[in-house]
Amino acid sequence: ANGEVKVIAEGVKPNDLAVTKDGFILFTQTGTSQVIRINPANGEVTVVDTGITKPNGIALSNDGGTLAVSDYGGTHTWTFRVNPGGTLDAKMPTMPMRLPIDPEGEFKAKEPPPYIQVAKGDGMAVDRIGRYYVTSELGVQIFDPTGRPCGVLPKVDPGQPLTTCMLAGPDHSTLYIAHGTKIYSRKLTVDRNK
C-alpha cells in the first residue's frame, strides 16, 4: 500500500456499499431503485437488481454468503444469496419491518390500528453473531440471522430521522447511531451465552 487514491468507478450515485470476500463492490443507488456491482479488476459497473422501491442500507452476513438491502420506501429488508464474482440470486423480502401507526388514519374498534406502509429502512449493520440492525422510522429494528424480528431500539427523538448505524469497539459491541443532528452510542450484549 502506497497511499495512492484510485478511482474505481465514475458516474455512479452510491448510497451505501458493501464489499464481498472476493473484492466485488455492491452498492445501493436509491434514486434509480438499483443494486449495482463493480468489478474492482476492470471497473465494470453492472446492475444486479432492480425492483426494490428505494434500496438504501446494505450489509453482508458474517460469512459473506447473504446480502441484505433495506428499502426506504417499503416494508421489508430484502436478502440475496451472494455467489462468486458478486452475482446475486434468491432475492426474498426477508426481514418484515415494524411500521409506524398513521395518526391521520381511521381507527376502528377491534381492528389493528392503521399503519403507514413505509418503514423508511435506512442504514444497517451486522453484529458478530449475525443479528441485523436496521435504522427506520420507528428506531433501530433488530433481526436474527434468519430475518425474524428481535426487537426495536426506539428513537431518542421521534422528530428526527435515523440515517445509519455501525458497530465498533471491543468485539464490535457498541452500536453507533446517526440520529438527526446527533450521534448516539449504545453498548450491546453480543455474546451467544448472555
C-alpha positions in Angstrom: 0.0 0.0 0.0 1.5 3.3 -1.1 -1.4 5.6 -0.1 -2.4 6.1 -3.8 -6.1 7.1 -4.3 -7.6 5.1 -7.2 -10.9 5.8 -8.9 -12.7 2.5 -9.3 -15.9 3.8 -11.0 -17.3 7.1 -12.2 -20.8 8.3 -13.0 -22.5 6.4 -10.2 -24.5 7.6 -7.2 -23.9 5.2 -4.4 -25.8 5.5 -1.2 -24.3 2.7 0.9 -21.9 -0.1 0.0 -20.5 -3.5 0.9 -17.5 -5.4 -0.4 -17.6 -9.2 -1.0 -14.9 -11.6 0.1 -13.6 -11.7 -3.4 -13.4 -7.9 -3.6 -16.6 -7.0 -5.6 -18.2 -3.8 -4.6 -22.0 -3.9 -4.1 -23.9 -0.7 -3.5 -27.4 0.8 -3.5 -28.4 3.5 -5.8 -31.6 4.7 -4.2 -32.8 7.2 -6.9 -32.8 4.5 -9.6 -34.0 1.6 -7.5 -30.9 -0.4 -8.3 -28.3 -2.6 -6.6 -25.1 -2.3 -8.5 -21.9 -4.4 -8.6 -18.4 -3.0 -9.5 -15.7 -5.4 -10.6 -12.6 -3.9 -9.0 -10.3 -5.5 -11.5 -11.6 -3.6 -14.5 -14.1 -1.1 -13.1 -17.1 -2.7 -14.9 -20.4 -1.5 -13.5 -23.3 -3.9 -13.6 -26.9 -3.6 -12.3 -27.5 -6.7 -10.4 -31.0 -6.0 -9.1 -34.0 -3.7 -9.8 -37.4 -3.7 -8.2 -36.8 -2.7 -4.5 -38.7 0.6 -4.2 -35.9 2.6 -2.6 -32.8 0.4 -1.9 -30.8 2.1 0.8 -28.8 0.3 3.6 -26.7 -2.7 2.5 -24.8 -5.3 4.6 -23.2 -8.7 4.2 -23.7 -11.5 6.6 -20.6 -12.5 8.6 -19.9 -15.4 6.2 -20.4 -13.2 3.2 -23.0 -15.5 1.8 -26.0 -13.3 2.3 -26.5 -9.7 1.2 -29.3 -7.6 3.0 -30.7 -4.5 1.4 -33.1 -2.2 3.3 -36.0 -0.5 1.5 -36.6 3.2 2.4 -39.9 3.1 0.5 -41.2 -0.3 1.6 -42.0 -2.7 4.4 -39.1 -5.2 4.3 -35.4 -5.6 4.2 -34.5 -7.9 1.2 -31.9 -10.6 1.2 -30.0 -12.2 -1.6 -27.6 -15.2 -1.9 -24.1 -13.9 -2.9 -22.3 -16.0 -5.5 -18.6 -16.0 -6.5 -18.0 -12.9 -8.7 -20.5 -10.8 -6.7 -23.6 -12.1 -8.6 -26.8 -12.3 -6.7 -29.8 -14.7 -6.7 -32.5 -16.0 -4.4 -34.0 -12.5 -3.7 -36.5 -12.5 -0.9 -38.4 -10.0 1.3 -37.0 -11.4 4.5 -37.0 -9.0 7.4 -40.5 -7.6 8.0 -40.1 -4.1 9.3 -42.4 -2.9 12.0 -44.4 0.1 10.8 -45.4 3.4 12.4 -49.0 4.0 13.2 -50.7 6.5 11.0 -52.1 9.3 13.3 -54.3 10.5 10.4 -55.7 7.0 9.7 -59.1 5.7 10.6 -59.2 3.9 13.9 -61.8 1.2 14.3 -62.9 -0.9 17.3 -61.5 -4.4 17.4 -59.2 -3.8 14.5 -55.5 -3.2 14.3 -54.5 0.5 14.1 -53.9 2.0 10.6 -50.2 1.8 9.7 -48.1 3.9 7.4 -46.9 1.4 4.8 -43.4 2.8 4.6 -40.8 1.7 7.3 -38.0 4.0 6.0 -35.4 1.3 6.3 -32.1 3.0 6.0 -28.6 2.2 7.2 -27.7 -1.2 8.6 -25.0 -3.2 10.4 -24.4 -6.9 11.4 -23.1 -8.0 14.7 -20.6 -10.8 15.2 -23.4 -13.3 16.0 -25.3 -12.4 12.8 -28.0 -10.1 14.0 -29.0 -7.3 11.6 -29.6 -3.7 12.9 -31.6 -1.5 10.5 -32.4 2.1 11.1 -36.0 3.0 10.4 -38.9 5.4 11.1 -39.6 3.7 14.5 -36.0 3.2 15.6 -33.3 0.6 15.1 -35.0 -2.6 14.2 -33.1 -5.8 15.1 -33.4 -9.1 13.3 -31.9 -12.5 13.9 -29.7 -14.2 11.2 -32.8 -15.8 9.7 -34.7 -12.4 9.4 -37.0 -12.9 12.4 -37.7 -9.6 14.3 -36.0 -9.5 17.7 -36.9 -6.0 18.9 -36.7 -2.3 18.3 -34.5 0.3 20.0 -36.8 3.3 19.8 -35.7 6.7 18.6 -34.4 9.1 21.3 -36.1 12.0 19.5 -39.1 10.9 17.5 -39.0 14.1 15.4 -35.5 13.3 14.0 -34.6 10.7 11.4 -32.3 7.8 11.9 -29.9 7.6 9.0 -27.3 5.0 9.7 -25.7 2.8 12.3 -22.5 0.8 12.7 -20.8 -1.4 15.2 -17.4 -0.8 16.7 -15.3 -1.1 19.8 -14.2 -4.3 21.6 -16.0 -7.3 20.0 -18.0 -4.8 17.9 -20.3 -4.5 20.9 -21.1 -0.8 20.7 -23.8 0.4 18.3 -23.3 3.9 17.0 -26.4 5.6 15.5 -26.7 8.8 13.4 -29.9 10.4 14.6 -30.8 13.8 13.3 -28.0 16.2 14.3 -26.5 13.9 16.9 -24.6 10.6 17.1 -25.5 8.2 19.9 -23.8 5.1 21.2 -25.2 2.1 23.0 -23.4 -0.9 24.5 -24.9 -4.2 23.3 -24.7 -7.8 24.5 -23.4 -9.8 21.6 -22.4 -12.9 23.4 -24.4 -16.0 22.4 -24.4 -17.1 26.1 -25.9 -14.0 27.6 
